[in-house]
Amino acid sequence: MDIKNRIKIARDLLNNAIKMNVNPEIIYKISRKIDTYIAVYYHQEYEGAGVYAKEDEQ
């Protein structure tokens, strides 16, 4: 399963957990997992493209 699918599934899970009034600790854990997936996604996307954020040299 690619990272985009993992993000989508985790977001759907988070939305369902919020609608069901799940324990806030579990919602927080799901949210942190989504953050991790997003970080991995951006790392893969920008590392593969050779793009790095740099401040403008003056």
mmCIF file of the N, C-alpha and C atoms, coordinates in Angstrom:
data_MODEL
# 
_entry.id   MODEL 
# 
loop_
_atom_site.group_PDB 
_atom_site.id 
_atom_site.type_symbol 
_atom_site.label_atom_id 
_atom_site.label_alt_id 
_atom_site.label_comp_id 
_atom_site.label_asym_id 
_atom_site.label_entity_id 
_atom_site.label_seq_id 
_atom_site.pdbx_PDB_ins_code 
_atom_site.Cartn_x 
_atom_site.Cartn_y 
_atom_site.Cartn_z 
_atom_site.occupancy 
_atom_site.B_iso_or_equiv 
_atom_site.pdbx_formal_charge 
_atom_site.auth_seq_id 
_atom_site.auth_comp_id 
_atom_site.auth_asym_id 
_atom_site.auth_atom_id 
_atom_site.pdbx_PDB_model_num 
ATOM 1   N N  . MET A 1 1  ? 0.852   -1.169 0.000  1.00 0.00 ? 1  MET A N  1 
ATOM 2   C CA . MET A 1 1  ? 0.000   0.000  0.000  1.00 0.00 ? 1  MET A CA 1 
ATOM 3   C C  . MET A 1 1  ? 0.901   1.237  0.000  1.00 0.00 ? 1  MET A C  1 
ATOM 4   N N  . ASP A 1 2  ? 0.629   2.147  -0.903 1.00 0.00 ? 2  ASP A N  1 
ATOM 5   C CA . ASP A 1 2  ? 1.467   3.335  -0.949 1.00 0.00 ? 2  ASP A CA 1 
ATOM 6   C C  . ASP A 1 2  ? 1.054   4.335  0.127  1.00 0.00 ? 2  ASP A C  1 
ATOM 7   N N  . ILE A 1 3  ? 1.895   5.316  0.319  1.00 0.00 ? 3  ILE A N  1 
ATOM 8   C CA . ILE A 1 3  ? 1.734   6.264  1.423  1.00 0.00 ? 3  ILE A CA 1 
ATOM 9   C C  . ILE A 1 3  ? 0.484   7.128  1.260  1.00 0.00 ? 3  ILE A C  1 
ATOM 10  N N  . LYS A 1 4  ? 0.103   7.454  0.023  1.00 0.00 ? 4  LYS A N  1 
ATOM 11  C CA . LYS A 1 4  ? -1.107  8.253  -0.188 1.00 0.00 ? 4  LYS A CA 1 
ATOM 12  C C  . LYS A 1 4  ? -2.344  7.496  0.302  1.00 0.00 ? 4  LYS A C  1 
ATOM 13  N N  . ASN A 1 5  ? -2.400  6.198  0.045  1.00 0.00 ? 5  ASN A N  1 
ATOM 14  C CA . ASN A 1 5  ? -3.524  5.397  0.519  1.00 0.00 ? 5  ASN A CA 1 
ATOM 15  C C  . ASN A 1 5  ? -3.539  5.307  2.037  1.00 0.00 ? 5  ASN A C  1 
ATOM 16  N N  . ARG A 1 6  ? -2.360  5.182  2.639  1.00 0.00 ? 6  ARG A N  1 
ATOM 17  C CA . ARG A 1 6  ? -2.288  5.139  4.099  1.00 0.00 ? 6  ARG A CA 1 
ATOM 18  C C  . ARG A 1 6  ? -2.809  6.437  4.713  1.00 0.00 ? 6  ARG A C  1 
ATOM 19  N N  . ILE A 1 7  ? -2.447  7.562  4.107  1.00 0.00 ? 7  ILE A N  1 
ATOM 20  C CA . ILE A 1 7  ? -2.924  8.854  4.600  1.00 0.00 ? 7  ILE A CA 1 
ATOM 21  C C  . ILE A 1 7  ? -4.442  8.930  4.482  1.00 0.00 ? 7  ILE A C  1 
ATOM 22  N N  . LYS A 1 8  ? -4.975  8.527  3.330  1.00 0.00 ? 8  LYS A N  1 
ATOM 23  C CA . LYS A 1 8  ? -6.423  8.585  3.120  1.00 0.00 ? 8  LYS A CA 1 
ATOM 24  C C  . LYS A 1 8  ? -7.159  7.702  4.127  1.00 0.00 ? 8  LYS A C  1 
ATOM 25  N N  . ILE A 1 9  ? -6.699  6.484  4.315  1.00 0.00 ? 9  ILE A N  1 
ATOM 26  C CA . ILE A 1 9  ? -7.349  5.571  5.248  1.00 0.00 ? 9  ILE A CA 1 
ATOM 27  C C  . ILE A 1 9  ? -7.281  6.115  6.675  1.00 0.00 ? 9  ILE A C  1 
ATOM 28  N N  . ALA A 1 10 ? -6.117  6.619  7.058  1.00 0.00 ? 10 ALA A N  1 
ATOM 29  C CA . ALA A 1 10 ? -5.953  7.155  8.415  1.00 0.00 ? 10 ALA A CA 1 
ATOM 30  C C  . ALA A 1 10 ? -6.843  8.383  8.627  1.00 0.00 ? 10 ALA A C  1 
ATOM 31  N N  . ARG A 1 11 ? -6.976  9.228  7.614  1.00 0.00 ? 11 ARG A N  1 
ATOM 32  C CA . ARG A 1 11 ? -7.849  10.404 7.743  1.00 0.00 ? 11 ARG A CA 1 
ATOM 33  C C  . ARG A 1 11 ? -9.304  9.996  7.883  1.00 0.00 ? 11 ARG A C  1 
ATOM 34  N N  . ASP A 1 12 ? -9.716  8.990  7.104  1.00 0.00 ? 12 ASP A N  1 
ATOM 35  C CA . ASP A 1 12 ? -11.081 8.487  7.232  1.00 0.00 ? 12 ASP A CA 1 
ATOM 36  C C  . ASP A 1 12 ? -11.310 7.900  8.624  1.00 0.00 ? 12 ASP A C  1 
ATOM 37  N N  . LEU A 1 13 ? -10.337 7.156  9.116  1.00 0.00 ? 13 LEU A N  1 
ATOM 38  C CA . LEU A 1 13 ? -10.420 6.585  10.453 1.00 0.00 ? 13 LEU A CA 1 
ATOM 39  C C  . LEU A 1 13 ? -10.534 7.681  11.510 1.00 0.00 ? 13 LEU A C  1 
ATOM 40  N N  . LEU A 1 14 ? -9.734  8.730  11.366 1.00 0.00 ? 14 LEU A N  1 
ATOM 41  C CA . LEU A 1 14 ? -9.784  9.849  12.301 1.00 0.00 ? 14 LEU A CA 1 
ATOM 42  C C  . LEU A 1 14 ? -11.153 10.524 12.281 1.00 0.00 ? 14 LEU A C  1 
ATOM 43  N N  . ASN A 1 15 ? -11.677 10.789 11.100 1.00 0.00 ? 15 ASN A N  1 
ATOM 44  C CA . ASN A 1 15 ? -12.992 11.421 10.995 1.00 0.00 ? 15 ASN A CA 1 
ATOM 45  C C  . ASN A 1 15 ? -14.078 10.559 11.628 1.00 0.00 ? 15 ASN A C  1 
ATOM 46  N N  . ASN A 1 16 ? -14.013 9.253  11.401 1.00 0.00 ? 16 ASN A N  1 
ATOM 47  C CA . ASN A 1 16 ? -15.004 8.363  12.001 1.00 0.00 ? 16 ASN A CA 1 
ATOM 48  C C  . ASN A 1 16 ? -14.863 8.332  13.518 1.00 0.00 ? 16 ASN A C  1 
ATOM 49  N N  . ALA A 1 17 ? -13.643 8.329  14.005 1.00 0.00 ? 17 ALA A N  1 
ATOM 50  C CA . ALA A 1 17 ? -13.410 8.313  15.454 1.00 0.00 ? 17 ALA A CA 1 
ATOM 51  C C  . ALA A 1 17 ? -13.961 9.586  16.097 1.00 0.00 ? 17 ALA A C  1 
ATOM 52  N N  . ILE A 1 18 ? -13.787 10.710 15.441 1.00 0.00 ? 18 ILE A N  1 
ATOM 53  C CA . ILE A 1 18 ? -14.304 11.977 15.979 1.00 0.00 ? 18 ILE A CA 1 
ATOM 54  C C  . ILE A 1 18 ? -15.832 11.948 16.013 1.00 0.00 ? 18 ILE A C  1 
ATOM 55  N N  . LYS A 1 19 ? -16.454 11.449 14.927 1.00 0.00 ? 19 LYS A N  1 
ATOM 56  C CA . LYS A 1 19 ? -17.915 11.371 14.879 1.00 0.00 ? 19 LYS A CA 1 
ATOM 57  C C  . LYS A 1 19 ? -18.470 10.450 15.959 1.00 0.00 ? 19 LYS A C  1 
ATOM 58  N N  . MET A 1 20 ? -17.711 9.412  16.322 1.00 0.00 ? 20 MET A N  1 
ATOM 59  C CA . MET A 1 20 ? -18.166 8.430  17.308 1.00 0.00 ? 20 MET A CA 1 
ATOM 60  C C  . MET A 1 20 ? -17.792 8.824  18.739 1.00 0.00 ? 20 MET A C  1 
ATOM 61  N N  . ASN A 1 21 ? -17.214 10.009 18.910 1.00 0.00 ? 21 ASN A N  1 
ATOM 62  C CA . ASN A 1 21 ? -16.798 10.488 20.235 1.00 0.00 ? 21 ASN A CA 1 
ATOM 63  C C  . ASN A 1 21 ? -15.853 9.515  20.938 1.00 0.00 ? 21 ASN A C  1 
ATOM 64  N N  . VAL A 1 22 ? -14.850 9.077  20.203 1.00 0.00 ? 22 VAL A N  1 
ATOM 65  C CA . VAL A 1 22 ? -13.843 8.169  20.744 1.00 0.00 ? 22 VAL A CA 1 
ATOM 66  C C  . VAL A 1 22 ? -12.963 8.936  21.738 1.00 0.00 ? 22 VAL A C  1 
ATOM 67  N N  . ASN A 1 23 ? -12.351 8.213  22.631 1.00 0.00 ? 23 ASN A N  1 
ATOM 68  C CA . ASN A 1 23 ? -11.447 8.779  23.642 1.00 0.00 ? 23 ASN A CA 1 
ATOM 69  C C  . ASN A 1 23 ? -10.449 9.737  22.970 1.00 0.00 ? 23 ASN A C  1 
ATOM 70  N N  . PRO A 1 24 ? -10.291 10.937 23.499 1.00 0.00 ? 24 PRO A N  1 
ATOM 71  C CA . PRO A 1 24 ? -9.367  11.914 22.895 1.00 0.00 ? 24 PRO A CA 1 
ATOM 72  C C  . PRO A 1 24 ? -7.924  11.407 22.769 1.00 0.00 ? 24 PRO A C  1 
ATOM 73  N N  . GLU A 1 25 ? -7.490  10.534 23.645 1.00 0.00 ? 25 GLU A N  1 
ATOM 74  C CA . GLU A 1 25 ? -6.133  9.988  23.527 1.00 0.00 ? 25 GLU A CA 1 
ATOM 75  C C  . GLU A 1 25 ? -5.978  9.162  22.251 1.00 0.00 ? 25 GLU A C  1 
ATOM 76  N N  . ILE A 1 26 ? -7.004  8.404  21.911 1.00 0.00 ? 26 ILE A N  1 
ATOM 77  C CA . ILE A 1 26 ? -6.956  7.599  20.683 1.00 0.00 ? 26 ILE A CA 1 
ATOM 78  C C  . ILE A 1 26 ? -6.985  8.509  19.467 1.00 0.00 ? 26 ILE A C  1 
ATOM 79  N N  . ILE A 1 27 ? -7.813  9.544  19.510 1.00 0.00 ? 27 ILE A N  1 
ATOM 80  C CA . ILE A 1 27 ? -7.860  10.509 18.406 1.00 0.00 ? 27 ILE A CA 1 
ATOM 81  C C  . ILE A 1 27 ? -6.495  11.165 18.229 1.00 0.00 ? 27 ILE A C  1 
ATOM 82  N N  . TYR A 1 28 ? -5.857  11.503 19.334 1.00 0.00 ? 28 TYR A N  1 
ATOM 83  C CA . TYR A 1 28 ? -4.530  12.113 19.276 1.00 0.00 ? 28 TYR A CA 1 
ATOM 84  C C  . TYR A 1 28 ? -3.525  11.152 18.639 1.00 0.00 ? 28 TYR A C  1 
ATOM 85  N N  . LYS A 1 29 ? -3.571  9.875  19.004 1.00 0.00 ? 29 LYS A N  1 
ATOM 86  C CA . LYS A 1 29 ? -2.643  8.887  18.437 1.00 0.00 ? 29 LYS A CA 1 
ATOM 87  C C  . LYS A 1 29 ? -2.850  8.732  16.937 1.00 0.00 ? 29 LYS A C  1 
ATOM 88  N N  . ILE A 1 30 ? -4.102  8.711  16.510 1.00 0.00 ? 30 ILE A N  1 
ATOM 89  C CA . ILE A 1 30 ? -4.391  8.612  15.075 1.00 0.00 ? 30 ILE A CA 1 
ATOM 90  C C  . ILE A 1 30 ? -3.863  9.849  14.352 1.00 0.00 ? 30 ILE A C  1 
ATOM 91  N N  . SER A 1 31 ? -4.077  11.010 14.952 1.00 0.00 ? 31 SER A N  1 
ATOM 92  C CA . SER A 1 31 ? -3.610  12.260 14.363 1.00 0.00 ? 31 SER A CA 1 
ATOM 93  C C  . SER A 1 31 ? -2.089  12.273 14.219 1.00 0.00 ? 31 SER A C  1 
ATOM 94  N N  . ARG A 1 32 ? -1.393  11.802 15.238 1.00 0.00 ? 32 ARG A N  1 
ATOM 95  C CA . ARG A 1 32 ? 0.075   11.747 15.184 1.00 0.00 ? 32 ARG A CA 1 
ATOM 96  C C  . ARG A 1 32 ? 0.543   10.782 14.101 1.00 0.00 ? 32 ARG A C  1 
ATOM 97  N N  . LYS A 1 33 ? -0.183  9.694  13.906 1.00 0.00 ? 33 LYS A N  1 
ATOM 98  C CA . LYS A 1 33 ? 0.170   8.729  12.868 1.00 0.00 ? 33 LYS A CA 1 
ATOM 99  C C  . LYS A 1 33 ? 0.013   9.366  11.492 1.00 0.00 ? 33 LYS A C  1 
ATOM 100 N N  . ILE A 1 34 ? -1.056  10.131 11.320 1.00 0.00 ? 34 ILE A N  1 
ATOM 101 C CA . ILE A 1 34 ? -1.259  10.844 10.052 1.00 0.00 ? 34 ILE A CA 1 
ATOM 102 C C  . ILE A 1 34 ? -0.119  11.823 9.816  1.00 0.00 ? 34 ILE A C  1 
ATOM 103 N N  . ASP A 1 35 ? 0.293   12.540 10.847 1.00 0.00 ? 35 ASP A N  1 
ATOM 104 C CA . ASP A 1 35 ? 1.428   13.465 10.729 1.00 0.00 ? 35 ASP A CA 1 
ATOM 105 C C  . ASP A 1 35 ? 2.676   12.727 10.262 1.00 0.00 ? 35 ASP A C  1 
ATOM 106 N N  . THR A 1 36 ? 2.903   11.544 10.809 1.00 0.00 ? 36 THR A N  1 
ATOM 107 C CA . THR A 1 36 ? 4.064   10.741 10.418 1.00 0.00 ? 36 THR A CA 1 
ATOM 108 C C  . THR A 1 36 ? 3.974   10.346 8.952  1.00 0.00 ? 36 THR A C  1 
ATOM 109 N N  . TYR A 1 37 ? 2.795   9.889  8.527  1.00 0.00 ? 37 TYR A N  1 
ATOM 110 C CA . TYR A 1 37 ? 2.609   9.502  7.123  1.00 0.00 ? 37 TYR A CA 1 
ATOM 111 C C  . TYR A 1 37 ? 2.836   10.691 6.193  1.00 0.00 ? 37 TYR A C  1 
ATOM 112 N N  . ILE A 1 38 ? 2.339   11.860 6.574  1.00 0.00 ? 38 ILE A N  1 
ATOM 113 C CA . ILE A 1 38 ? 2.519   13.055 5.740  1.00 0.00 ? 38 ILE A CA 1 
ATOM 114 C C  . ILE A 1 38 ? 3.995   13.433 5.651  1.00 0.00 ? 38 ILE A C  1 
ATOM 115 N N  . ALA A 1 39 ? 4.707   13.343 6.761  1.00 0.00 ? 39 ALA A N  1 
ATOM 116 C CA . ALA A 1 39 ? 6.140   13.650 6.754  1.00 0.00 ? 39 ALA A CA 1 
ATOM 117 C C  . ALA A 1 39 ? 6.891   12.688 5.840  1.00 0.00 ? 39 ALA A C  1 
ATOM 118 N N  . VAL A 1 40 ? 6.544   11.413 5.898  1.00 0.00 ? 40 VAL A N  1 
ATOM 119 C CA . VAL A 1 40 ? 7.178   10.419 5.024  1.00 0.00 ? 40 VAL A CA 1 
ATOM 120 C C  . VAL A 1 40 ? 6.864   10.728 3.565  1.00 0.00 ? 40 VAL A C  1 
ATOM 121 N N  . TYR A 1 41 ? 5.616   11.076 3.291  1.00 0.00 ? 41 TYR A N  1 
ATOM 122 C CA . TYR A 1 41 ? 5.209   11.402 1.930  1.00 0.00 ? 41 TYR A CA 1 
ATOM 123 C C  . TYR A 1 41 ? 6.026   12.565 1.359  1.00 0.00 ? 41 TYR A C  1 
ATOM 124 N N  . TYR A 1 42 ? 6.121   13.655 2.116  1.00 0.00 ? 42 TYR A N  1 
ATOM 125 C CA . TYR A 1 42 ? 6.876   14.806 1.633  1.00 0.00 ? 42 TYR A CA 1 
ATOM 126 C C  . TYR A 1 42 ? 8.356   14.492 1.511  1.00 0.00 ? 42 TYR A C  1 
ATOM 127 N N  . HIS A 1 43 ? 8.871   13.703 2.412  1.00 0.00 ? 43 HIS A N  1 
ATOM 128 C CA . HIS A 1 43 ? 10.280  13.321 2.335  1.00 0.00 ? 43 HIS A CA 1 
ATOM 129 C C  . HIS A 1 43 ? 10.537  12.541 1.046  1.00 0.00 ? 43 HIS A C  1 
ATOM 130 N N  . GLN A 1 44 ? 9.649   11.597 0.729  1.00 0.00 ? 44 GLN A N  1 
ATOM 131 C CA . GLN A 1 44 ? 9.806   10.807 -0.495 1.00 0.00 ? 44 GLN A CA 1 
ATOM 132 C C  . GLN A 1 44 ? 9.659   11.678 -1.738 1.00 0.00 ? 44 GLN A C  1 
ATOM 133 N N  . GLU A 1 45 ? 8.678   12.552 -1.738 1.00 0.00 ? 45 GLU A N  1 
ATOM 134 C CA . GLU A 1 45 ? 8.422   13.393 -2.907 1.00 0.00 ? 45 GLU A CA 1 
ATOM 135 C C  . GLU A 1 45 ? 9.581   14.342 -3.196 1.00 0.00 ? 45 GLU A C  1 
ATOM 136 N N  . TYR A 1 46 ? 10.061  15.021 -2.168 1.00 0.00 ? 46 TYR A N  1 
ATOM 137 C CA . TYR A 1 46 ? 11.086  16.033 -2.391 1.00 0.00 ? 46 TYR A CA 1 
ATOM 138 C C  . TYR A 1 46 ? 12.479  15.452 -2.469 1.00 0.00 ? 46 TYR A C  1 
ATOM 139 N N  . GLU A 1 47 ? 12.717  14.334 -1.836 1.00 0.00 ? 47 GLU A N  1 
ATOM 140 C CA . GLU A 1 47 ? 14.021  13.699 -1.944 1.00 0.00 ? 47 GLU A CA 1 
ATOM 141 C C  . GLU A 1 47 ? 14.210  13.154 -3.358 1.00 0.00 ? 47 GLU A C  1 
ATOM 142 N N  . GLY A 1 48 ? 13.149  12.553 -3.892 1.00 0.00 ? 48 GLY A N  1 
ATOM 143 C CA . GLY A 1 48 ? 13.219  12.002 -5.239 1.00 0.00 ? 48 GLY A CA 1 
ATOM 144 C C  . GLY A 1 48 ? 13.375  13.078 -6.288 1.00 0.00 ? 48 GLY A C  1 
ATOM 145 N N  . ALA A 1 49 ? 12.824  14.250 -6.046 1.00 0.00 ? 49 ALA A N  1 
ATOM 146 C CA . ALA A 1 49 ? 12.892  15.345 -7.010 1.00 0.00 ? 49 ALA A CA 1 
ATOM 147 C C  . ALA A 1 49 ? 14.172  16.160 -6.855 1.00 0.00 ? 49 ALA A C  1 
ATOM 148 N N  . GLY A 1 50 ? 14.902  15.932 -5.765 1.00 0.00 ? 50 GLY A N  1 
ATOM 149 C CA . GLY A 1 50 ? 16.117  16.701 -5.535 1.00 0.00 ? 50 GLY A CA 1 
ATOM 150 C C  . GLY A 1 50 ? 15.844  18.133 -5.138 1.00 0.00 ? 50 GLY A C  1 
ATOM 151 N N  . VAL A 1 51 ? 14.672  18.388 -4.585 1.00 0.00 ? 51 VAL A N  1 
ATOM 152 C CA . VAL A 1 51 ? 14.279  19.740 -4.199 1.00 0.00 ? 51 VAL A CA 1 
ATOM 153 C C  . VAL A 1 51 ? 14.438  19.876 -2.684 1.00 0.00 ? 51 VAL A C  1 
ATOM 154 N N  . TYR A 1 52 ? 15.090  20.910 -2.269 1.00 0.00 ? 52 TYR A N  1 
ATOM 155 C CA . TYR A 1 52 ? 15.252  21.173 -0.848 1.00 0.00 ? 52 TYR A CA 1 
ATOM 156 C C  . TYR A 1 52 ? 14.914  22.621 -0.580 1.00 0.00 ? 52 TYR A C  1 
ATOM 157 N N  . ALA A 1 53 ? 14.263  22.875 0.505  1.00 0.00 ? 53 ALA A N  1 
ATOM 158 C CA . ALA A 1 53 ? 13.906  24.248 0.868  1.00 0.00 ? 53 ALA A CA 1 
ATOM 159 C C  . ALA A 1 53 ? 15.144  24.961 1.386  1.00 0.00 ? 53 ALA A C  1 
ATOM 160 N N  . LYS A 1 54 ? 15.447  26.104 0.800  1.00 0.00 ? 54 LYS A N  1 
ATOM 161 C CA . LYS A 1 54 ? 16.591  26.920 1.229  1.00 0.00 ? 54 LYS A CA 1 
ATOM 162 C C  . LYS A 1 54 ? 16.141  28.355 1.282  1.00 0.00 ? 54 LYS A C  1 
ATOM 163 N N  . GLU A 1 55 ? 16.745  29.080 2.178  1.00 0.00 ? 55 GLU A N  1 
ATOM 164 C CA . GLU A 1 55 ? 16.473  30.506 2.223  1.00 0.00 ? 55 GLU A CA 1 
ATOM 165 C C  . GLU A 1 55 ? 17.179  31.176 1.053  1.00 0.00 ? 55 GLU A C  1 
ATOM 166 N N  . ASP A 1 56 ? 16.607  32.256 0.565  1.00 0.00 ? 56 ASP A N  1 
ATOM 167 C CA . ASP A 1 56 ? 17.224  32.988 -0.534 1.00 0.00 ? 56 ASP A CA 1 
ATOM 168 C C  . ASP A 1 56 ? 18.549  33.576 -0.083 1.00 0.00 ? 56 ASP A C  1 
ATOM 169 N N  . GLU A 1 57 ? 19.558  33.384 -0.921 1.00 0.00 ? 57 GLU A N  1 
ATOM 170 C CA . GLU A 1 57 ? 20.859  33.979 -0.611 1.00 0.00 ? 57 GLU A CA 1 
ATOM 171 C C  . GLU A 1 57 ? 20.837  35.429 -1.031 1.00 0.00 ? 57 GLU A C  1 
ATOM 172 N N  . GLN A 1 58 ? 21.336  36.275 -0.163 1.00 0.00 ? 58 GLN A N  1 
ATOM 173 C CA . GLN A 1 58 ? 21.326  37.705 -0.491 1.00 0.00 ? 58 GLN A CA 1 
ATOM 174 C C  . GLN A 1 58 ? 22.728  38.243 -0.585 1.00 0.00 ? 58 GLN A C  1 
# 
